[in-house]
């Protein structure tokens, strides 16, 4: 048994060394990852032979040894490709997270918001990264630059992985009070549902986005957006009869489009 274990360890080590040698630079590994992701997306194949594990091993190594020269765009490409391939590779995601935490001031704000979203889509909860991003975004300067899309992407990730950060959610709410009229129907549903899922029922946020709801054209909403918003108001016990009535009117002539989950959301909203 000891001999077999030693042989297995040797083979694993040899495979890793071979993968690293094959991809002598980060850009080489990134190019191969892009190729695999493109093939996987077009064919529906999520496992492409032995390429993906080898490329991932090489990327982990390159993220460590080339840390000083790696750009934020390189890390964004890695996370994006992993999402397209549904490739949850903990060592690679840990290495990417380490780079983000080390070089966060050099990352553009949209990337800081999209990276946790990618982790959430991969169902990988890197708590240290999420805490670091929450602390950084809650700082006054970057928060002033957040767009509604940034906020929706960010709070969705935290809600999906059940990672609550009062400072982050408060900062995002303050930003949305200023730009509430820029929040469209889909992003409104994502934001309110995320706050409700995290039990962060901020009345001022719901009040601000209520004004957006009243000004948004019905055709901007899919039926599931409408029922999600209504359910969020209900879960947080926010009493806004005018907005609920208007949202209900948006469903006129569209009831046949409701899925069973949409119906459940609607019934729950109306029951409370």
N, C-alpha and C positions, 0 to 999 in steps of 0.2 A: 504493500500500500504506500509506503514511504517513497519507494522508487517511482511508482506511477505518479504520485503527486509532484515529485521533483521533475519528472519528464514533462508533465503538463505545464508546470511553471516555466520550464525552459522554453517550451514551444510558444507559450504566450509572450515571453520576453523577446524571443526571436521575431515573432510576428510584429510586435510593437517597434522593434529596431528597424525591421524591413519597411514598415509604413513610414517611419520618420525619414529614413534614407531616401525613399522614393519621392517624398515631398520635401525638398531641401529648403524651400522658402514658404512663407505664409501665403504668398500670392499663388504659388503652385497648388497648394492645398485648397485655397479658396476657389480657384478655377475648376478643380475637379469636383468640389462640393456643388458649385453652380451647375455643372454638367449633370451630375446625378439628380439634383433637385429638378432641373428642367425635364429630364427623362421621366422621373417619377411622377411629375405633375401631368405630363402629356399622356402617359400610358396607364396611370392609375397604380403603378407598381411602387409600393412603399419600401420594399427591400430590394436593393439592386446588387445581387451577388454579395461578394465580400468587400466591395468598394467602400460602402458607407462606414463600417467600423474602422477600416484602415485610415480613411480620410479623417475621421473624428480623432483617432489617436494622434495623427500627425498635427492636427489643429491644436490639440491640447498642448503638445510639446512646443509648437511655434508661439502660442499665446504666452507661454512661460519664458521662452528664451528671447523672444523679440518684443517683449512688453513695451519697451521704450519707444519703438518705432511703429507700433500698431496704431491705426487710426480708429476713431469711433465708427466710421463707415464700414470698416472691416468687421467689427463686432456685430453691427446691425445686419450685415450680409449673412453672417453665421446664424444668428437667431432667426432671421427670415427664412433661410433655407431649411433649418431644422423644423420650423413650423409647417412649411409646405410639405415636408416629408413625414411629418408626425414623428420626428426622431428625437425621443427623449433620451439623451446621453448625459448622465449626471456629471462625469468628469469634464466634458466639454462645456456644459452649462455653468459648472462651478468656475472653470477657468475664465469664461466670458464675464461672469459676475465679478470675479476678482479684478479684472481689467476695468470694468465700469466703476467699481468703488474706488480704485486707485486713481483713475483719470477723470472722475466725474465733472470737474469744472471745464474740461475740454469738450464735453459732449453737448451737442445742440439739444435744446429743450424738448423738441419733438421726439428725439431718440430716448431721452430719459423717460418719457411717457410711454413710448412704444415697446421698450425692452421688457418691462414687467408684464405688459400685455402679452408678449410672446411667451414668457415663462408661464403665464396663466393658461394660455392655449395649449401648452405642453404639459400642463398640470404638474409643474415643478416649482415647489415653494422654497425659494432661497430666502430664508427669513432675514439674514444679515443684509442682503441686497435691498430687500423691501424696506427695511428700517432705514438704511442709508438714504435711499431715494426719498422716502417720506420726510426725513429731516431736511434734506437739501431743497426739495420743492416747497416745503413750508416756509423757507426763508423768503423774505418780502420781495427781493429783487426778481428772481425768476418767476414767482407767482404772477407778477404783473404782466408777464408776457404769455401766459397760458391762453390758448384758444379753447373754445368749447370742444373741439375734436380732441385736443390734448387731454382735457379733463375727463371726457367720456372714456378715452382709452385707458387712462390711469385708474380711475375709480372702478371701472369694470374689472381690471386685474386684481385689485385689492379685494373686491367683493367675491370674485370667483374663487380665490384662495382663502377667503375668510380671514384676511389680515387687516385688522382694524387699526387705524392710526388717527386719533382725534385731531392732532395737529395738521395732518395732511388734509383731512376732510374739511376742516374748518377753513384752511387756506383756500381750498378749491371753491368752497361755498362763497367766500368773500369775493373771489374773482368772478364767479358767476352772477353775483348781484350787480356787478358793473356791466357785464356783457350779455345779460340774459336775453336781450332781443336778437342776439346772433345765434341762439341755440335752436336748431331745427328739431323737427319731430323725432327722428330716430335718436339723435344724441340726447334729447330730453328724456326719452324713455330709458336709455341706458343709464343716465346719471341718476334719475330718481329711483329706478329699480335697484341700483347699486347701493345707494344710501339706505334704502329700506332693508335690503338684505343684510347690511352691516348694523342695522338697528340704530342708525344715525339719523334720527328724524328731526332735521333742522327746520323749524317752521319758517324761518326767514328765507331759506333756500327754496322751499316749496312755494312760498308766496312770490318770490322773484320769478321762478319758472312758470308760475300760473299766468303771469302777464304774457310770457312767450306763447303759452298754449292758446290764449285768447286771440293772439295776433297771427297765429300760424294757419295757413290754408288747409282745409281738410285733406286735400289730395297729397299733402306732404307726409301724411301718416299712412303706414300700412295698418291693417286691423290689429296685428299683434302689438304694435307700438301703443295703440289706444288702450288696449286692455291691460298692458303692463303698467302704463301710467296710472290708470284708474286703480289698479291693485296696489301700487306703491302708496298712493294717497290713503287707501283704506288700511294697509298694514301699519302705516305711521299715524293713523287716526288724525289725519289732517282734514278738517271739515271745510271744503271749498265747493259748495253746492253749484255755484255758477259754472265753474270749470268742469265739474262732473257732468252737468247737464249738457254742456257744449261738446264734451268728448263723446257722450252717448249719441248726440245728434250726428257725429261723424260716422257712426256705424249704420246709419239709415241706408237701406239698400245694399248693405255689404255683409249682412248676417251670415249668408251662405258661405262666406270666405273664412269664417271663424273655425279654427281647429278645436279639438277637445280641450287642449291646454288653454287656448284663448277663452273658451267658454267657462272653464274653471276659474280663470282670473276674473272674468266679468261677474260671475255669480258671487265670488268671494268679495269683490268690491261693492256690489250692490247689497250684500247681506249685512255689512257693518255700518 
